[in-house]
Amino acid sequence: MEEIKKCMRQAKTILSQNVGVMDTNGLIIASTDPELEGTNDSSVRAVLMSDDAFSSTAGRTYMKIAIGEQTKYIIYIDGVEPEVRVYLELLAEWIKSAIKERGTDAEKELFTKNVLLENELPGDIPLKARGFKIDYTVPRFVMVVRTSREEGNEALEALQNFYSDSEVADVMAMDEKTLIVIMNADVENQDEYIDNSSRAVLDCLNNESITAYVGIGSVVPLFQNISKSYRDAMQSLKIGSVFEKKQYITRYDKLGLGRIIYQLPPTLCQMFIDEVFPNGAYETLDEDTLTTIWSFFANNLNGSETSRELFVHRNTLVYRLDKVQKNTGLNLRSFEDAVLFKIASMVRTYLEYTESGKNDNLIR
């Protein structure tokens, strides 16, 4: 439907006559005069009963459009002059070509989704990819873009418009809130290219006031392997939602400690927490103290920088760090104790995530 309306919008810039397309019930579905869309043309019955390709009545000329062997649409133009039939023939071919192209795009998208979800036989993928003119041997990576359900359609349209003239990316929707961007990665500096591409996607959506999170999969050498990159991207999105709540882009190859902790069994994690924070020691730390700890870590255990960032006196910082040591037995001014506290805090966050029963929630 959208392809037909697009043809009518373009026809309006070329022809002075009113032109439109209706279905076999006489409902006008697209027209150079938007006000006519949604109205009915009572001439449809006579046009369909005619054996001729063209019919003229009430100052209009009509032409039936067959898709396959069946009449699917009727195109009309105001006027009965001989030349208007030429216009109709050209417009009919234009519309059929647009519909065919759209149908091919839909088949290609379905095939790509099946490859991502591993629903295609590996041996069939190279031949089918060739049929859709997909370069099988170009390295690629997958970006999973997660938005809210309310913003999903808007995000899809924004990204499709952003890459409309690009041959390096394919954009599609997996569900109401999950978009996929498959990027060609046949470049020299892949690391920089991935960072720039993901930032461009996020900026494109942010410019439309859309909140989104992006998970980036690994680069794979063959089109057949994009399912692995898709799994990796989904995994990076999940792990990022647990350990990096304020980070909007997560890369599978840069997950750090989160990758290891995410694979640990909860029972082992609980044993580790009980060892590092016995008797609920972590819960005794108030919000101000926790804020101080994360600022202290962010400033590489530098007390002066931390005091300046938090606008607190040096003695206040020392007091809070001493309080942490008293409650947990860990001296955060010691590198080893600081690392242990950091890891234990991440493990504790992961345990809270597993116990809450959350999956890959969207907005973190």
C-alpha positions in Angstrom: 0.0 0.0 0.0 2.7 2.4 0.9 4.5 1.7 -2.4 1.4 2.6 -4.3 0.9 5.8 -2.4 4.5 6.7 -3.0 3.9 6.3 -6.8 0.9 8.6 -6.6 2.9 11.2 -4.7 5.5 11.1 -7.4 2.9 11.1 -10.2 1.5 14.3 -8.8 4.7 16.1 -9.6 4.5 15.0 -13.2 0.9 15.0 -14.3 -1.7 17.8 -14.0 -4.7 15.4 -14.1 -6.0 13.7 -11.0 -4.8 10.1 -10.9 -5.7 7.3 -8.4 -5.7 3.6 -7.6 -8.6 1.7 -6.2 -9.1 -1.9 -5.1 -11.6 -4.3 -6.7 -14.3 -3.0 -4.3 -14.0 0.5 -5.6 -12.2 1.9 -2.5 -9.7 4.5 -3.6 -6.5 3.6 -1.7 -4.1 6.1 -3.2 -4.6 9.3 -5.2 -2.8 12.5 -6.3 -5.7 14.2 -4.5 -5.4 12.9 -0.9 -8.9 14.0 -0.1 -10.3 11.2 -2.4 -8.4 8.5 -0.5 -10.9 6.3 1.5 -13.8 7.3 -0.8 -15.6 4.9 -3.2 -15.9 5.0 -7.0 -19.2 3.6 -8.2 -17.8 2.9 -11.7 -15.8 -0.1 -10.4 -18.5 -2.7 -11.2 -18.8 -1.6 -14.9 -15.0 -1.5 -15.2 -14.5 -5.0 -13.8 -17.3 -6.5 -16.1 -15.7 -5.0 -19.2 -13.5 -7.4 -21.3 -11.3 -4.5 -22.4 -8.2 -3.4 -20.5 -9.4 0.2 -20.7 -12.8 1.7 -19.8 -14.1 5.3 -20.0 -17.1 6.7 -18.1 -18.1 9.9 -16.3 -15.1 11.8 -17.7 -12.5 9.2 -16.4 -10.4 6.5 -18.0 -9.8 3.3 -16.1 -7.3 0.5 -16.5 -7.2 -2.8 -14.7 -3.9 -3.9 -13.1 -3.3 -7.7 -12.9 -0.9 -9.2 -10.4 -0.2 -12.7 -11.8 -3.4 -13.6 -13.5 -5.8 -11.8 -11.2 -7.0 -8.2 -11.3 -5.9 -6.7 -8.0 -6.1 -2.9 -8.7 -7.7 -0.4 -11.0 -6.0 2.8 -11.9 -7.8 5.8 -13.2 -7.1 9.2 -14.6 -9.4 12.2 -15.2 -9.9 12.6 -18.9 -10.9 10.5 -21.9 -8.3 11.8 -24.5 -6.3 9.1 -26.3 -3.0 10.2 -24.6 -4.3 9.4 -21.1 -4.2 5.7 -21.9 -0.5 6.0 -22.5 -0.2 7.7 -19.0 -2.2 4.8 -17.5 0.0 2.2 -19.1 3.2 3.8 -17.8 1.8 4.3 -14.3 0.5 0.7 -14.3 4.0 -0.6 -15.1 5.5 1.7 -12.5 3.1 0.4 -9.8 3.7 -3.3 -10.7 7.4 -2.7 -10.6 7.2 -1.1 -7.2 5.0 -3.9 -5.9 7.4 -6.5 -7.2 10.4 -4.8 -5.7 8.7 -4.5 -2.4 7.7 -8.2 -2.5 11.4 -9.1 -3.2 12.5 -6.9 -0.3 10.0 -8.6 2.0 11.3 -12.0 1.0 14.9 -11.0 1.5 14.1 -9.6 4.9 12.3 -12.9 5.9 15.3 -14.9 4.7 17.7 -12.7 6.7 15.6 -13.1 9.8 15.6 -16.9 9.4 19.4 -16.8 9.1 19.6 -14.7 12.3 17.3 -17.1 14.1 19.1 -20.2 12.6 16.0 -21.4 10.9 17.8 -21.9 7.6 19.8 -25.0 6.7 23.5 -23.9 6.5 23.9 -25.6 3.2 21.1 -23.6 1.6 22.2 -20.2 2.8 24.9 -19.4 0.2 22.6 -20.3 -2.8 19.7 -18.3 -1.4 21.9 -15.4 -0.5 23.1 -15.3 -4.1 19.5 -15.2 -5.3 18.9 -12.1 -3.2 22.1 -10.5 -4.4 23.7 -10.7 -0.9 27.5 -10.7 -0.9 28.1 -13.9 1.1 31.8 -13.3 1.9 31.7 -9.7 3.2 32.4 -9.5 7.0 29.5 -8.2 9.0 28.4 -7.5 12.6 24.9 -7.2 14.1 23.6 -4.3 16.2 20.5 -5.0 18.3 18.7 -1.8 19.1 16.2 -1.9 22.0 13.5 0.8 22.4 10.1 1.0 24.1 7.1 -0.5 22.3 5.6 2.9 21.9 8.7 4.2 20.0 9.5 1.0 18.1 7.8 2.0 14.8 9.2 5.5 14.9 12.7 4.1 15.6 12.4 1.7 12.6 11.4 4.5 10.3 14.2 6.8 11.5 16.9 4.2 10.9 15.5 3.0 7.6 15.5 6.6 6.4 19.0 7.1 7.8 20.4 4.1 5.8 18.0 4.5 2.8 20.7 5.2 0.3 23.4 3.0 2.0 24.6 -0.3 0.7 26.5 -1.1 4.0 23.5 -1.7 6.3 20.2 -3.5 6.5 17.6 -2.4 9.0 14.7 -4.6 10.1 12.3 -5.1 13.1 12.4 -8.4 15.0 9.5 -7.4 17.3 7.8 -4.3 18.6 10.8 -3.0 20.5 13.8 -4.8 19.0 15.4 -3.6 15.8 18.3 -5.2 14.0 21.0 -3.3 12.0 23.3 -5.6 10.0 26.5 -3.7 9.1 29.1 -4.6 6.5 32.5 -4.4 8.1 34.8 -4.7 5.1 37.1 -1.9 6.4 40.7 -1.6 7.7 40.0 -0.3 11.2 37.1 -2.4 12.3 37.3 -1.3 15.9 36.9 2.4 15.1 34.3 1.7 12.5 32.1 -0.2 15.0 32.3 2.6 17.5 31.4 5.2 14.9 28.6 3.1 13.5 27.0 2.4 16.8 27.3 6.1 17.9 25.7 7.1 14.6 22.7 4.8 15.2 22.3 6.1 18.8 22.6 9.8 17.7 20.1 9.2 14.9 17.5 8.0 17.4 18.3 10.5 20.1 17.8 13.3 17.6 14.2 12.0 17.2 13.9 12.0 21.1 13.9 8.2 21.1 15.6 6.4 24.1 17.5 3.4 22.9 20.1 0.9 24.0 22.5 -0.7 21.5 24.1 -4.1 21.8 26.9 -4.9 19.4 27.9 -8.4 18.3 31.2 -9.8 17.1 32.4 -9.4 13.5 31.8 -12.6 11.5 33.5 -13.5 8.1 30.4 -15.0 6.3 26.8 -14.1 6.0 25.9 -17.5 7.3 27.5 -16.6 10.6 25.4 -13.5 11.4 23.3 -15.7 13.8 26.4 -15.8 16.1 26.8 -12.0 15.9 23.1 -11.6 16.7 23.4 -13.9 19.8 26.5 -12.0 20.9 24.7 -8.6 20.5 21.7 -9.9 22.5 24.1 -11.1 25.2 26.0 -7.8 25.3 22.6 -6.0 25.7 21.6 -8.3 28.6 24.9 -8.0 30.4 24.9 -4.2 29.9 21.5 -4.0 31.4 22.8 -5.6 34.6 26.2 -4.0 35.1 26.2 -0.8 33.0 22.8 0.7 33.5 23.9 4.2 32.5 25.7 3.0 29.4 23.7 3.1 26.1 26.1 1.1 23.9 27.7 -2.2 24.9 30.1 -4.3 22.8 30.4 -8.0 23.1 34.2 -7.8 22.8 34.4 -5.2 25.6 32.2 -6.6 28.4 35.0 -7.0 30.9 34.2 -8.6 34.3 30.6 -8.6 33.5 31.1 -11.4 30.9 32.6 -13.7 33.6 30.2 -12.9 36.4 27.2 -13.3 34.1 28.2 -17.0 33.6 28.7 -17.9 37.2 26.1 -20.1 39.0 24.0 -18.1 41.6 25.0 -20.5 44.4 28.7 -19.8 43.8 28.0 -16.1 43.7 26.1 -16.2 47.0 29.0 -18.1 48.6 31.4 -15.3 47.4 29.1 -12.5 48.7 28.9 -14.2 52.1 32.6 -14.4 52.3 33.3 -10.8 51.2 30.4 -9.2 53.0 29.6 -11.4 56.0 26.5 -10.8 58.1 25.0 -8.4 55.5 27.9 -5.9 55.9 27.1 -4.3 52.5 23.6 -3.4 53.6 25.0 -1.3 56.5 26.5 1.3 54.0 24.2 4.3 53.4 23.7 6.1 50.1 26.2 8.8 50.8 28.9 6.3 51.6 28.1 4.2 48.4 28.2 7.4 46.3 31.6 8.2 47.9 32.9 4.7 47.1 31.9 4.8 43.4 33.4 8.3 43.0 36.6 7.1 44.7 36.8 4.2 42.2 36.1 6.5 39.2 38.9 8.7 40.3 41.4 5.8 40.5 41.5 5.9 44.4 42.6 9.5 44.3 41.3 11.1 47.5 41.9 14.7 46.5 40.1 14.3 43.2 37.2 12.5 44.9 36.8 15.2 47.5 36.8 17.9 44.8 34.2 16.0 42.7 31.9 15.4 45.7 32.4 18.9 47.2 33.3 17.4 50.6 36.2 18.1 52.9 39.1 15.7 52.8 38.4 14.7 56.4 34.8 13.8 55.5 36.2 11.5 52.8 38.6 9.8 55.2 35.8 9.4 57.7 33.6 7.6 55.1 36.4 5.4 53.9 37.1 4.4 57.5 33.5 3.6 58.0 33.6 1.2 55.0 36.6 -0.5 56.5 34.9 -0.8 59.9 31.7 -2.2 58.5 33.2 -4.5 55.8 36.8 -5.1 56.9 38.0 -3.8 53.5 40.4 -0.8 53.2 39.5 0.8 49.9 42.7 2.7 49.9 44.4 -0.7 49.3 44.3 -1.7 45.7 43.6 -5.4 46.5 40.7 -4.5 48.8 39.3 -2.0 46.3 39.3 -4.7 43.6 37.7 -7.2 45.9 34.9 -4.7 46.8 34.3 -3.8 43.2 34.0 -7.4 42.1 31.8 -8.3 45.0 29.5 -5.4 44.3 29.1 -6.6 40.7 28.4 -10.1 41.9 25.8 -8.7 44.3 24.2 -6.8 41.5 24.0 -9.9 39.3 22.4 -11.9 42.2 19.8 -9.2 42.6 19.1 -9.4 38.8 18.7 -13.2 38.9 16.5 -13.1 42.0 14.2 -10.5 40.6 13.4 -12.7 37.6 14.2 -10.0 35.1 15.1 -10.8 31.5 16.4 -8.4 28.9 14.3 -5.4 30.0 14.4 -2.4 27.7 14.8 0.8 29.6 17.3 0.3 32.4 
